Structure formats: C-alpha cells, structure tokens
Amino acid sequence: MRDLQLWMYEAIASPQWPADTSRLVDPDRLAIYRDMYPIRMYDAMSVDYPAIAKFTGEEKFGELVTHYTESHPSRSYTLNRLGDAFPEFLQDDPFLHDLARLELAMTEVFDEEETPLLEADALAAIGPDSRLKTIAAFRLHAFDYPVNDFFTAFREDEELVEPEPRKTWVAFHRRDFAVHRLELEERAYDFLCALCDGATLLEAIDGTSATQDELFAWFRDWSAAGIFGGIE
Amino acid sequence: MTNFPYLGIGVGLRTVHFSHVLGHEPKIDWFEALSENHMDSGGRPTFVLDKVAERYPVVLHGVSMSIGGTDPLDFEYLGKLKKLARRVNARWVSDHLCWTGVVGRNTHDLLPVPTHERALEHIAERVRVVSDFLERPLVLENPSTYVAFKESTMTEWDFLAQLTERSGCYLLLDVNNIYVSAFNHGFDPKTYIDSIPVGRVVQIHLAGHTKYDTYIIDTHTGHVIDEVWKLYDYTIRRFGEISTMVEWDQDIPDFDTVHAEALKAAQFLEAAIA
C-alpha cells in the first residue's frame, strides 16, 4: 500500500503528469484529483491571506501558492496551518512579507485559545513590581511598511496601491471573538514589548521616555481594549 | 446499536450559519460538526459549537484521520478529537474510508484505498487502535471515488462489510457517494446497498453533486437529485430508521433552505417506516 500511496501523492501534488499510470483502471480520471489539489491549496491560502490574494490578483497569487506549496507542502492534519511559513517564503519582497506577517498574526489571534481578561479591580491593584500578562489572543509586530492602513483599505474595498516604506507598529488582539488591530506609536510598542518580555511595571516605565499622562492614556486604552489577562 | 441513538434529521453546522443558529435556535433534531473546524480554534468556532452542544445533539465528522494511510496514526490529532468529543458529548465520531497523505505530507483530499486483503487487515488494525484510543466505536463513511486500482481484488461494498466484522466499526452510509461512485465505476448502487450488513449503519449522508460528461464529482453543492432520493428511499427500506443529514458545502444557501432539503428525508422515512 505504501508504494501505491507514495506514487499517488506525487501523481497528484507534483506539476508533472506521472510517467506511469499503469496501476489505475482509469488513468485519465487521475486528472480530477490533480485538478482539485491546487484549487484546495489556493482556497485555503486565500482564506488566510485575502489581502495578498486581492492585491496580487488571481494569476499571480495562484503562482505564489503553487511555488509555496511545492516547497512547503501541508504537513498538518489541518489546512489552517498551511500558510504558516508564507511570510518567510515572501521574504524577498519586503512589502508582501510584511503584509503576510500581518495577515498571519490575525489568523493566529482568531484561533488562539480564549483566556480570561484581567478584572478592573485587579488592574487597580497593580504595583511597581507587578508583571502584567496579556491574554493569549494577543500579538505585537513592528513593520517596515504601513500594512495596517493597507489592510484597512483592502477591507474597505479601496484601490490597493503598494505604499512607500514607513515604520509602523501594531498590536493584534481578540475581543468578543473579533480580531482587532491597534496601531501604536513606537514608544508604546516598546513598552508593551517590555511587558511581554516579563519586565515589571517599574522596569518598563524606567525604560520608556513616555510621560505620566501618556502612560495613563496607554493603560486606559489597553485596558478598555482588553489586552491584559493577568498579573504575576 | 444501543450506543447509536436515532437522532432524526440533521444538517451540517457551517460557519455561514453560526449567527442564525445561535440567534434563532432553529427546530432541528441534531447537528454534525466538522471535527477539524473546532479542535484547534479557541475562538468563535469553539464558542458556537459549545453553545450548539448545550441545545442539540452533536456528532463529529472528520476528514483528517487518514485511517487508510500508511503513515503512523497521528495521536496528537486523535487526542484533540477525543477531548473535543467529550466536551460536546458527541453521540458518535466519524471519518472516511480513505487516506489523505503520506510521509507527513497531506493532500487534504479523501483518497481511495485499494480494496484487497492486505489493505483490509491494515485498516482493520488501525480502526481497532483508534477505537480503543477514543474509547468508542469508530464510524466510517464510504467515500466517493474517481479512480480504481488494478490491484484491488474485492468490491468496495465487500471491503466495507468485512471491515465492520473485523474491526467492529460502524458505517456512515453516504448515499450520494454510492450514487457518484456507481456512475464513475459502472456498478449498480443497489448491489452496494444490499451488501452492507443491517445493524452496522448509524448515519446517512445526502448531498448534491456535479455531473460532467463521463463522471460525477461529489461537490456537496445544490439540491439532492431525484435519483439519489430514490436511492435513499431504497436504503432506509433496507436499514430502517437511520439518522440522516444533508451536506451542503459550496454556494451554501441560507439555513432554512438547507434545513428544508434535509426535512425532505423525513417524508421518505415516514413512508418507509409506515
């Protein structure tokens, strides 16, 4: 059985029609499986990377998916993991690389386990030595392109034009089962990174140039957004 | 059969219907959820399934077990499936008589197995291992197939009948798949149904399909065609009252349309039982 399965996998997933189809009663019908395989890969990738699919167009995105799945065939029982290496695959195109990182972060946050929010009472009780933990459904990313704005333009069905490079910082989190994107200024991003890396509140404050008013505003916004999940 | 209650007429729980199902709590007997859509997501799919399971009986239907595969069984996957089945009190857990990939690479297709003695013994052993692990009998669905292997030495229906005996598995009989494969391979679908042992079928699938000049593809789109309804009628007259559901996975219409399609089965069941 194994040699048959090895043969059939290659016969379906490789671009070339197999040289020998003598094991099949009806070799022409192999085309049904061969035709469905790239469609399935395309569909799965376009679910995870809809902005890249729209921006690059059906033909280019199809080529990207074909080349990607040749070098990164699915190795999981779920198609949800098929696109995990797509940002790395696109690293020679800095804009698409950033956009893929943004879309992957959204997928991760969508699927991440649900963890409790930090209660308001607990937040009021934090002290200088407190270590704040975010909820599981939280990601932080720095980008070389304004991909958050680009993604918003995609969602609003605006014309998509590759932007000029510009450093941006985005937090991703899930609230009421919806994924939210919160664009940050660099100091806020650095501050959240410090907290995520395990710094105490005092250590994070010592490491930032933010004013007390700015810190107050950040915590107000982040608490309202529901990104904190616990205190250590 | 006491472990497999008759649930009535159900439909597949699909993402596009989540809001409708939670908001309207439609009068439907049960839902079939796709296992893989819920075992890895901690977000809305999990929340919705938990809510549905509080209100309706749920069965789990998978596409990734690869029971006919030659790679080792994936116990990470099986562990998640077992946990999910317990959480939603799944009435049963099903997958397909197929393989999906090899050497760790997955096509995510339901690929046909050769039907011969070695395959039968191999798959029966895997079914026994999975059933032991899940602590429940496994239910397997007959696939729709487009190719056949020269090395096969028995029919699919004989293979399935022997598999139930050797492994203790039960069957999810997909009547549309029988129709599709019968057309594609040129056999009489009634011969298939007549050869499946009474008492081993716990669920029936119905679906639409897409017909081309010389073959049919099981696309799960559109209404169930009259010939498949007639085959369904023939099936329940042999097997009796069997939990039945309609799958609709492409161009999915509103929930009420899918539900109405499924409820047609109730008319056939009433007539057959009478």
Interface residues (C-beta under 8 A of the other chain):
Chain A: M1 R2 L4 Q5 L6 M8 Y9 I12 A13 S22 R23 L24 V25 D26 P27 R29 L30 I32 Y33 M36 Y37 R40 A44 P73 S74 R75 S76 Y77 T78 L79 N80 F110 D111 E112 E113 E114 A136 A137 R174 F177
Chain B: E36 M39 D40 S41 G42 G43 R44 T46 F47 S64 S66 G69 T70 D74 Y77 W99 T100 G101 V102 V103 G104 R105 N106 T107 H108 D109 L111 V113 P114 R118 A119 H122 Y146 V147 A148 F149 K150 E151 N184 Y215 I217
